[in-house]
C-alpha cells in the first residue's frame, strides 16, 4: 500500500509518496506550473489530484478524467499536514 503525505514547511510545500517526492506529472497536463497546493479548489490543488491519481492508477487517461472530481472532494478538504493511503484514494474514487 502506498502512502501519500503533504506538509507545509518553512521551505515551502513538500508532497511525497512513500517518502519520495511526488512527480507533478506536468507531462500529462499542466493545471498550475507552480506545483501543488491543497485545502481549497483551484488549479494547484487539481495538479496535486492529478499527480496522486497518476501515481495511484498508473494510467494517465484515467487520472486526467478523475482529477477534477478528486480535487474537489478530497484535495480541497485536506488539512495543512495530511496523509492518504492508496486505500483512501480507492475509497474516494469508488465513493
PyMOL commands that set and color helices and strands:
alter all, ss='L'
color gray80, all
select helices_A, chain A and resi 43-57+60-73+75-77+86-94
alter helices_A, ss='H'
color red, helices_A
select strands_A, chain A and resi 3-9+12-17+20-21+82-85
alter strands_A, ss='S'
color yellow, strands_A
deselect
rebuild
show_as cartoon
